[in-house]
């Protein structure tokens, strides 16, 4: 297959690119700086320049492509180990980077004679808003009205016009991706290394997690299965509360897990972005399981044991 990936040098994107290239597929990674990013790409993948806002200079690549995987967007947490505050300017970049990338994909699909077979559109469980309750959230749940909810709605809607062009589209609403190479896990684990780990805030908030292996496998599953379309929660079938998450980290690392991190301190230090860990969603992968996807890591203990070295 020939697959175009936007955001292909990010945490999820690079793992997907490596997986596809390893299996002999032709992978084209759209990036602002091809010369710099080429060194990160595996054999079988190549970088092509784009401005992350338009289809200029790359739309021809979509002609006859098997898939476009649109993962592009400004990092929600700022891209560093420690999350950075959401200023108004950062929130604007987060929002616009997702919408413009999606519109560029639509323009590319519209411009070519032989349309791609499928567009995989990234999103997040933040679509459902930040919720404190125990409501089980399947893909039919309504979106939230907060910043993340509104951003995810616009993100998803950006590529919706490809469906009118006859292209199958699947939306991946991703949860907390477990890997020590980035995302929330490294900073979550850090206190446990010094024997001061524990729940964050009240600990009752739900954390919908997924192992990076299953994240990549699920995206590939949706690319390859022509019967799939619409929204899919990319979360393991057994979400846990933050309190249980901390206990399981303690078990895996052989560390205590009784020292809580006060929620007010995080809110004071990080501002609005602290909601990413202080709130959550009890999202479950109903449609993914119904489609026949099999998780390698359905239980958190085994996922963390694999990830934490």
C-alpha positions in Angstrom: 0.0 0.0 0.0 1.0 3.6 -0.4 0.1 5.6 2.6 0.5 9.4 3.3 0.9 10.4 7.0 0.6 13.9 8.3 2.1 14.3 11.8 4.2 11.3 10.9 7.2 12.4 13.1 5.1 12.7 16.3 4.8 10.1 19.1 2.0 8.1 17.4 2.9 9.0 13.9 6.5 7.8 13.9 5.5 4.5 15.5 2.9 4.0 12.8 5.3 4.9 10.0 7.9 2.4 11.4 5.3 -0.3 11.6 4.0 0.2 8.1 7.5 0.5 6.6 8.7 -2.6 8.4 5.9 -4.5 6.6 7.0 -3.2 3.2 4.4 -0.5 2.6 5.4 2.8 0.9 5.0 5.6 3.4 5.1 9.3 2.6 5.5 11.6 5.6 4.4 15.2 5.2 6.6 17.5 7.3 7.7 21.1 7.3 11.4 20.2 7.4 12.1 17.0 5.2 15.8 17.3 5.4 15.8 17.3 9.2 13.1 14.6 9.7 14.5 12.2 7.1 17.1 10.9 9.5 14.3 9.8 11.9 12.5 7.8 9.3 13.0 4.1 8.6 13.9 2.5 5.3 10.8 2.5 3.1 9.5 5.8 4.3 10.3 9.2 2.8 9.6 12.8 3.8 7.9 15.4 1.7 7.6 19.0 2.4 4.3 20.7 3.3 3.2 23.8 5.1 0.7 22.1 7.4 -2.0 24.4 6.2 -2.6 23.8 2.5 -2.4 21.1 -0.2 0.2 23.1 -2.2 3.1 21.0 -3.4 1.8 17.6 -2.3 -1.8 17.0 -3.5 -0.5 14.9 -6.4 0.7 12.3 -3.9 -2.9 11.6 -3.0 -3.7 10.4 -6.5 -4.2 6.7 -6.2 -3.0 6.5 -2.6 -4.4 3.7 -0.4 -4.8 5.9 2.6 -4.2 9.3 4.2 -3.6 9.3 7.9 -4.1 12.8 9.3 -2.4 13.1 12.7 -1.1 16.6 12.4 -1.6 19.2 15.1 0.2 21.4 17.6 1.0 19.2 20.7 -1.7 19.7 23.4 0.8 19.6 26.3 3.4 21.7 24.5 5.7 18.8 23.4 8.1 19.0 26.5 8.3 16.6 29.5 6.5 19.2 31.6 3.2 20.4 30.2 3.1 24.1 29.5 0.3 26.5 30.2 -2.5 27.2 27.6 -2.2 30.9 26.8 -4.7 32.3 24.4 -2.1 32.2 21.7 -1.3 28.5 22.3 -5.0 27.6 22.3 -5.4 29.3 19.0 -2.4 27.4 17.5 -3.8 24.1 18.9 -7.2 24.7 17.3 -6.1 26.2 14.0 -3.3 23.7 13.4 -5.8 20.8 13.5 -8.5 22.5 11.4 -6.1 23.8 8.7 -4.4 20.3 8.4 -7.8 18.7 7.9 -8.9 21.2 5.3 -5.6 20.6 3.4 -6.4 16.9 3.3 -9.8 17.7 1.8 -8.3 20.0 -0.8 -5.8 17.2 -1.8 -8.5 14.6 -2.1 -10.6 17.0 -4.2 -7.8 17.7 -6.5 -6.9 14.2 -7.7 -8.7 11.9 -10.2 -8.2 8.7 -8.3 -9.3 9.3 -4.7 -7.6 7.6 -1.7 -9.4 4.6 -0.4 -9.6 5.9 3.1 -8.8 8.9 5.3 -8.0 8.2 9.0 -8.8 11.3 11.0 -7.2 11.8 14.4 -9.1 13.0 17.4 -9.1 12.4 21.1 -11.3 11.3 24.0 -11.3 15.0 24.9 -14.1 15.1 22.4 -16.4 14.1 25.3 -15.3 16.9 27.5 -13.7 16.6 31.0 -16.1 14.6 33.1 -15.9 13.6 36.8 -18.7 11.0 36.9 -18.7 7.3 36.2 -20.7 7.5 32.9 -19.5 4.9 30.4 -18.7 6.8 27.2 -19.2 5.0 23.9 -18.8 6.7 20.5 -22.5 7.8 20.6 -21.9 10.1 23.6 -22.3 13.8 23.0 -19.3 16.1 22.7 -18.2 18.4 25.5 -18.5 22.1 25.4 -15.1 22.9 26.9 -12.0 23.9 24.9 -10.9 20.3 24.2 -14.4 19.2 23.3 -14.9 22.1 20.9 -11.4 21.5 19.4 -12.1 17.9 18.8 -15.4 18.5 17.1 -13.8 21.0 14.7 -10.8 18.7 14.2 -13.1 15.8 13.2 -15.4 18.0 11.0 -12.4 19.4 9.1 -12.1 16.3 6.9 -15.8 15.4 6.8 -16.2 16.6 3.2 -14.1 13.7 1.9 -17.1 11.5 2.5 -19.1 13.4 0.0 -16.2 12.7 -2.5 -16.8 9.0 -2.0 -13.9 8.4 0.4 -14.3 6.2 3.4 -13.4 8.0 6.7 -12.6 6.6 10.1 -12.1 8.9 13.2 -9.7 7.8 16.0 -10.5 9.2 19.4 -7.4 8.4 21.3 -7.0 8.1 25.0 -3.8 8.4 27.1 -1.1 6.6 25.1 1.2 4.5 27.2 4.9 4.8 26.3 8.0 6.0 28.1 9.0 8.0 24.9 6.5 10.8 25.6 2.9 11.5 26.5 1.7 11.6 30.2 3.4 8.4 31.5 7.0 9.6 32.0 6.1 12.4 34.3 3.4 10.3 36.0 6.0 7.6 36.8 8.7 10.0 38.0 7.5 10.4 41.6 7.4 6.7 42.0 11.1 6.4 41.3 11.7 8.5 44.4 9.1 6.6 46.5 6.7 9.5 46.6 4.2 8.3 44.0 0.4 8.3 44.4 -2.9 9.5 42.9 -3.3 12.9 41.4 -5.9 15.1 42.9 -8.8 13.1 44.3 -7.8 10.1 42.3 -11.4 9.3 41.3 -11.1 10.7 37.7 -11.1 8.1 35.0 -8.0 7.6 32.8 -8.9 6.0 29.4 -5.5 4.5 28.5 -4.1 2.6 25.5 -0.7 0.9 24.9 1.2 2.5 22.0 1.3 -1.0 20.3 -2.5 -1.2 20.3 -2.8 2.4 19.2 -0.8 1.7 16.1 -2.4 -1.7 15.5 -5.9 -0.2 15.7 -5.0 2.5 13.2 -3.7 -0.2 10.8 -6.8 -2.2 11.5 -9.0 0.7 10.4 -6.9 1.3 7.3 -7.2 -2.3 6.2 -10.8 -3.1 7.0 -13.1 -1.6 4.4 -16.2 -2.2 6.5 -15.1 0.3 9.2 -16.1 4.0 9.1 -17.1 6.7 11.5 -15.8 7.3 15.0 -13.8 4.8 17.1 -12.6 5.2 20.7 -8.9 4.1 20.7 -8.8 3.2 24.4 -8.2 -0.2 26.1 -11.5 -1.9 27.1 -10.7 -1.5 30.8 -10.2 2.1 31.8 -9.2 2.7 35.4 -9.5 5.6 37.9 -6.3 7.6 38.5 -6.2 6.1 42.0 -6.1 2.5 40.6 -3.6 3.7 37.9 -1.2 4.8 40.7 -1.7 1.5 42.6 -0.8 -0.5 39.5 2.3 1.6 38.8 3.3 0.9 42.4 2.9 -2.8 41.9 4.8 -2.8 38.6 7.7 -0.8 40.0 7.7 -2.2 43.5 7.0 1.2 45.0 4.5 2.7 47.4 1.5 4.6 45.9 0.0 6.5 48.8 1.5 10.0 48.4 -1.1 12.1 46.5 -0.3 15.1 44.4 -2.7 17.9 45.4 -5.0 19.0 42.6 -4.9 22.6 43.6 -1.2 22.7 43.3 -1.3 21.4 39.8 -4.0 23.9 38.9 -2.0 26.7 40.4 1.2 25.7 38.6 -0.2 24.7 35.2 -3.5 26.5 34.9 -6.2 25.2 32.6 -4.0 22.5 31.1 -4.1 20.7 34.5 -7.6 19.5 33.5 -5.8 16.8 31.4 -4.9 14.8 34.5 -7.4 16.1 37.1 -10.4 15.2 35.0 -11.1 12.4 32.6 -13.5 10.3 30.7 -14.6 6.7 31.2 -14.4 6.0 27.4 -14.6 2.4 26.1 -13.8 1.0 22.6 -17.3 -0.3 21.9 -17.2 0.0 18.1 -13.6 -1.2 17.8 -14.4 -4.4 19.6 -17.6 -4.9 17.6 -15.5 -4.5 14.4 -13.3 -7.4 15.6 -10.2 -5.7 16.8 -8.2 -7.7 19.4 -6.2 -5.8 22.0 -2.8 -7.2 22.9 -2.8 -5.2 26.2 -6.4 -5.1 27.6 -5.3 -4.9 31.2 -3.3 -2.0 32.6 -0.9 -4.1 34.7 0.5 -6.0 31.7 0.6 -2.8 29.6 2.6 -0.9 32.3 4.8 -3.9 32.9 5.7 -3.9 29.2 6.3 -0.2 29.0 8.1 0.6 32.2 11.6 -0.8 32.0 
